[in-house]
């Protein structure tokens, strides 16, 4: 990997924001961004455009608005902590402005967003993953667009062959991890693995391990599109465990990639905890049910069909 590639998200600077908006359909409406470096002033001025509905409906202008919301959310400036609330509310407003969840519009919108934010650049992808993960709980439009962008990034990283930007069944994550051999990626495609793990984690939080009530009630998304079956979750857990096992040996290698190996281990462990927490709840219910049935059928003899604990050894 090139030396300049970041292992963690670094955020955007004001010049990147100016450049991207200068290439967008909002160029003429956002000239004021060249007059100030103050993030709160920019939020106020763009907020006025939304309040007066000066940004028209359409994939191009709304994509530029969404990009502005995400980039401002991760914009470098002094005293980031003091503007956290304002930046989050601003991103929420950008996604909520003239929101339309119709599939063709969402596809066109995501295409325009990806035309403005080049995910061929690894640093941009890192930042966009964080933006999507942070935006997805804010409102229904943000959740849908963020999910579609995350699927697009996973497709970019694993060549799944997607041709449209839309919500997808979470079983398709299995297609991605089937293409990612842990040892091969740790040795040859470490940064790609860093990105893949982050995208999968963000996808799970935007769907099955997050809140999906509004997606079902407001956008009519069927429940089966929003769950990760327990069998698939178990496969995902074992894949993550394999990554951690391989890293035990790889961490002994002291070279230019040692820092990123540590980052990958951190992300893989966090994702394992997330999957484990959801699987543990399922197995606790299963064991409780089996225990109840055993009590009801207890005749003093040992069952010929006792559960083999080794089947769940990977979960312990």
C-alpha positions as CSV (number, residue, x, y, z in Angstrom):
1,X,0.0,0.0,0.0
2,X,1.2,3.6,-0.6
3,X,2.7,5.2,2.4
4,X,0.1,8.0,2.5
5,X,-2.9,5.8,2.9
6,X,-4.5,6.2,6.3
7,X,-5.3,3.3,8.6
8,X,-8.0,5.3,10.4
9,X,-10.5,8.0,9.1
10,X,-8.9,11.4,9.0
11,X,-11.9,13.6,8.0
12,X,-12.1,16.2,5.3
13,X,-10.5,19.7,5.1
14,X,-12.3,22.9,3.9
15,X,-10.5,22.8,0.5
16,X,-11.8,19.4,-0.3
17,X,-15.3,20.6,0.5
18,X,-14.8,23.7,-1.7
19,X,-13.5,21.6,-4.6
20,X,-16.4,19.1,-4.5
21,X,-19.1,21.7,-4.2
22,X,-17.4,23.7,-6.9
23,X,-17.9,20.7,-9.2
24,X,-21.6,20.2,-8.2
25,X,-24.9,21.6,-9.3
26,X,-24.9,23.8,-6.1
27,X,-21.7,25.6,-7.2
28,X,-23.5,28.9,-7.8
29,X,-25.5,28.7,-4.6
30,X,-22.6,27.9,-2.4
31,X,-20.0,30.6,-3.4
32,X,-20.1,31.9,0.2
33,X,-18.0,28.9,1.2
34,X,-15.0,30.7,-0.2
35,X,-15.6,33.6,2.1
36,X,-15.3,31.8,5.4
37,X,-13.5,28.9,7.1
38,X,-16.1,29.0,10.0
39,X,-18.1,25.7,9.9
40,X,-21.0,27.2,11.9
41,X,-21.3,30.1,9.3
42,X,-21.4,27.5,6.5
43,X,-24.1,25.5,8.3
44,X,-26.1,28.6,8.8
45,X,-25.9,29.8,5.2
46,X,-26.7,26.4,3.7
47,X,-29.5,26.0,6.3
48,X,-31.0,29.2,5.0
49,X,-31.0,27.7,1.4
50,X,-33.0,24.7,2.7
51,X,-35.3,26.8,4.9
52,X,-36.3,28.9,1.8
53,X,-36.4,25.8,-0.4
54,X,-33.8,27.3,-2.8
55,X,-32.4,23.9,-3.6
56,X,-34.6,22.2,-6.1
57,X,-35.6,18.5,-6.1
58,X,-33.5,16.2,-8.2
59,X,-30.7,13.7,-7.8
60,X,-27.9,16.1,-8.7
61,X,-28.7,19.0,-6.3
62,X,-29.8,16.7,-3.5
63,X,-26.7,14.5,-3.9
64,X,-24.5,17.7,-3.5
65,X,-26.5,18.6,-0.4
66,X,-26.0,15.1,1.1
67,X,-22.3,15.3,0.3
68,X,-22.1,18.7,2.0
69,X,-23.8,17.3,5.1
70,X,-21.5,14.4,5.4
71,X,-18.3,16.4,4.7
72,X,-19.2,19.1,7.2
73,X,-19.9,16.4,9.7
74,X,-16.3,15.2,9.4
75,X,-14.7,18.6,8.6
76,X,-11.4,19.6,10.2
77,X,-11.7,22.7,12.3
78,X,-10.8,24.0,15.7
79,X,-12.7,22.7,18.8
80,X,-14.5,19.8,17.1
81,X,-16.3,18.8,20.3
82,X,-18.1,22.2,20.6
83,X,-19.8,21.8,17.2
84,X,-20.6,18.1,17.3
85,X,-24.3,18.7,17.9
86,X,-24.7,21.3,15.2
87,X,-22.8,19.2,12.7
88,X,-24.9,16.1,13.4
89,X,-28.2,18.1,13.2
90,X,-27.0,19.7,9.9
91,X,-26.3,16.3,8.4
92,X,-29.7,15.1,9.5
93,X,-31.4,18.1,7.9
94,X,-29.5,17.6,4.6
95,X,-30.8,14.0,4.3
96,X,-34.3,15.0,5.4
97,X,-34.6,17.8,2.9
98,X,-37.1,16.8,0.2
99,X,-36.6,13.2,1.1
100,X,-37.9,10.6,-1.4
101,X,-37.3,6.9,-0.9
102,X,-38.5,5.8,-4.4
103,X,-36.0,3.2,-5.7
104,X,-35.1,4.9,-9.0
105,X,-34.5,8.2,-7.2
106,X,-32.4,6.5,-4.5
107,X,-30.3,4.8,-7.2
108,X,-29.8,8.1,-9.1
109,X,-29.0,9.9,-5.9
110,X,-26.3,7.4,-4.9
111,X,-24.8,7.4,-8.3
112,X,-24.5,11.2,-8.1
113,X,-23.0,11.0,-4.6
114,X,-20.4,8.5,-5.7
115,X,-19.6,10.8,-8.7
116,X,-18.7,13.6,-6.3
117,X,-17.0,11.4,-3.7
118,X,-14.3,9.2,-5.3
119,X,-14.3,5.9,-3.5
120,X,-11.3,4.8,-5.6
121,X,-9.5,6.9,-3.0
122,X,-9.0,4.8,0.1
123,X,-9.0,7.8,2.5
124,X,-12.3,9.1,1.0
125,X,-13.8,5.6,1.4
126,X,-12.7,5.5,5.1
127,X,-14.3,8.8,5.7
128,X,-17.5,7.9,3.8
129,X,-17.9,4.7,5.9
130,X,-17.9,6.7,9.1
131,X,-20.3,9.2,7.6
132,X,-22.7,6.4,6.6
133,X,-22.5,4.7,10.0
134,X,-23.1,8.0,11.8
135,X,-25.9,9.1,9.5
136,X,-27.9,5.9,9.3
137,X,-29.7,6.3,12.7
138,X,-30.7,9.9,12.0
139,X,-33.8,9.4,9.7
140,X,-35.2,7.0,7.2
141,X,-33.7,8.7,4.1
142,X,-30.3,8.7,5.7
143,X,-30.6,5.0,6.6
144,X,-31.6,4.0,3.1
145,X,-28.9,6.1,1.3
146,X,-26.2,5.1,3.8
147,X,-27.0,1.5,3.4
148,X,-27.0,1.7,-0.4
149,X,-23.6,3.5,-0.3
150,X,-22.2,0.9,2.0
151,X,-23.3,-1.9,-0.4
152,X,-21.7,0.0,-3.2
153,X,-18.4,0.2,-1.3
154,X,-18.6,-3.5,-0.4
155,X,-19.1,-4.2,-4.1
156,X,-16.1,-2.1,-5.0
157,X,-13.9,-4.0,-2.5
158,X,-15.1,-7.5,-3.3
159,X,-16.4,-7.3,-6.9
160,X,-19.9,-8.6,-6.1
161,X,-21.2,-7.4,-9.5
162,X,-23.9,-5.1,-8.3
163,X,-25.3,-2.8,-11.0
164,X,-27.9,-0.8,-9.0
165,X,-27.9,1.1,-5.8
166,X,-30.6,-0.3,-3.6
167,X,-31.3,-2.1,-0.3
168,X,-30.2,-5.7,-0.3
169,X,-30.8,-8.8,1.8
170,X,-28.1,-9.1,4.4
171,X,-27.4,-12.7,3.3
172,X,-25.4,-11.1,0.5
173,X,-22.7,-10.4,3.0
174,X,-21.9,-14.1,2.8
175,X,-21.0,-13.7,-0.9
176,X,-18.5,-11.0,0.1
177,X,-16.7,-12.9,2.9
178,X,-16.6,-16.1,0.7
179,X,-14.3,-14.1,-1.6
180,X,-12.0,-12.9,1.3
181,X,-9.5,-15.5,2.5
182,X,-8.2,-14.2,5.8
183,X,-4.6,-15.2,5.4
184,X,-4.4,-14.1,1.8
185,X,-5.8,-10.7,2.6
186,X,-3.7,-10.2,5.7
187,X,-0.6,-10.9,3.7
188,X,-1.4,-9.2,0.4
189,X,-4.5,-6.9,0.8
190,X,-4.3,-5.6,4.3
191,X,-5.8,-2.2,3.7
192,X,-8.7,-3.7,1.7
193,X,-9.4,-6.0,4.7
194,X,-9.4,-2.9,7.0
195,X,-12.1,-1.3,4.7
196,X,-14.1,-4.5,4.3
197,X,-14.4,-5.0,8.0
198,X,-15.5,-1.4,8.5
199,X,-18.1,-1.6,5.8
200,X,-19.6,-4.9,7.1
201,X,-19.8,-3.4,10.6
202,X,-21.5,-0.3,9.4
203,X,-24.0,-2.3,7.3
204,X,-25.0,-4.4,10.3
205,X,-25.5,-1.3,12.4
206,X,-27.6,0.3,9.6
207,X,-29.8,-2.8,9.4
208,X,-30.1,-6.0,11.5
209,X,-28.2,-4.8,14.5
210,X,-29.7,-1.3,14.5
211,X,-33.2,0.0,14.4
212,X,-35.3,-1.0,11.4
213,X,-38.8,-0.1,12.6
214,X,-39.0,3.1,10.4
215,X,-37.6,1.3,7.3
216,X,-40.6,-1.1,7.6
217,X,-43.3,1.4,8.6
218,X,-42.2,4.4,6.5
219,X,-40.5,2.8,3.5
220,X,-42.3,-0.5,3.4
221,X,-39.1,-2.6,3.5
222,X,-40.0,-6.3,4.2
223,X,-38.6,-7.7,7.4
224,X,-36.7,-10.5,5.6
225,X,-34.6,-7.8,3.9
226,X,-33.5,-6.5,7.3
227,X,-32.3,-9.5,9.2
228,X,-29.1,-11.5,9.2
229,X,-30.1,-15.2,9.7
230,X,-28.4,-16.8,12.7
231,X,-26.7,-19.4,10.5
232,X,-25.1,-16.6,8.4
233,X,-24.1,-14.7,11.6
234,X,-22.4,-17.9,12.8
235,X,-20.4,-18.1,9.5
236,X,-19.5,-14.5,9.8
237,X,-18.3,-15.0,13.4
238,X,-16.1,-17.9,12.4
239,X,-14.7,-15.8,9.5
240,X,-13.8,-13.0,12.0
241,X,-12.3,-15.5,14.4
242,X,-10.2,-16.9,11.6
243,X,-8.9,-13.4,10.9
244,X,-8.0,-13.0,14.6
245,X,-6.3,-16.4,14.6
246,X,-4.1,-15.5,11.6
247,X,-3.3,-12.1,13.1
248,X,-1.7,-13.8,16.1
249,X,1.2,-14.9,13.9
250,X,1.2,-11.9,11.6
251,X,1.6,-9.5,14.6
252,X,5.0,-11.0,15.2
253,X,6.2,-9.5,11.9
254,X,7.7,-6.1,12.5
255,X,7.4,-4.2,9.2
256,X,5.7,-1.1,7.8
257,X,2.2,-2.7,8.2
258,X,2.3,-3.5,11.9
259,X,0.2,-0.5,12.8
260,X,-2.5,-1.4,10.3
261,X,-2.5,-5.0,11.6
262,X,-3.3,-3.7,15.0
263,X,-6.1,-1.6,13.6
264,X,-7.5,-4.6,11.7
265,X,-7.4,-6.7,14.9
266,X,-9.2,-4.0,16.8
267,X,-12.0,-3.7,14.2
268,X,-12.3,-7.5,13.9
269,X,-12.7,-7.9,17.7
270,X,-15.3,-5.2,17.9
271,X,-17.3,-6.7,15.1
272,X,-17.0,-10.2,16.7
273,X,-18.4,-8.7,20.0
274,X,-21.3,-7.2,18.0
275,X,-22.1,-10.5,16.3
276,X,-21.6,-12.5,19.4
277,X,-23.9,-10.4,21.5
278,X,-26.7,-11.0,19.0
279,X,-26.0,-14.7,18.6
280,X,-25.7,-15.2,22.4
281,X,-29.2,-13.8,22.9
282,X,-30.5,-16.3,20.3
283,X,-28.7,-19.3,21.8
284,X,-29.7,-18.4,25.3
285,X,-33.3,-18.5,24.2
286,X,-32.7,-21.8,22.4
287,X,-31.1,-23.3,25.4
288,X,-33.9,-22.1,27.7
289,X,-36.4,-23.6,25.3
290,X,-34.5,-26.9,25.2
291,X,-34.2,-26.9,28.9
292,X,-38.0,-26.5,29.3
293,X,-38.7,-29.3,26.9
294,X,-36.2,-31.5,28.7
295,X,-37.9,-30.8,32.0
296,X,-41.3,-31.7,30.5
297,X,-40.0,-34.9,29.0
298,X,-37.7,-36.0,31.9
299,X,-38.3,-39.7,32.5
300,X,-35.1,-40.4,34.4
301,X,-33.1,-41.6,31.4
302,X,-30.3,-39.8,29.5
303,X,-31.3,-38.7,26.1
304,X,-29.7,-40.3,23.0
305,X,-29.7,-36.8,21.4
306,X,-27.9,-34.6,23.8
307,X,-26.5,-31.3,22.5
308,X,-22.8,-31.6,21.7
309,X,-21.1,-28.6,23.2
310,X,-18.3,-28.8,20.6
311,X,-20.8,-27.6,17.9
312,X,-20.8,-24.2,19.6
313,X,-17.2,-24.2,20.7
314,X,-16.5,-21.2,18.3
315,X,-19.1,-19.2,20.2
316,X,-17.5,-19.5,23.6
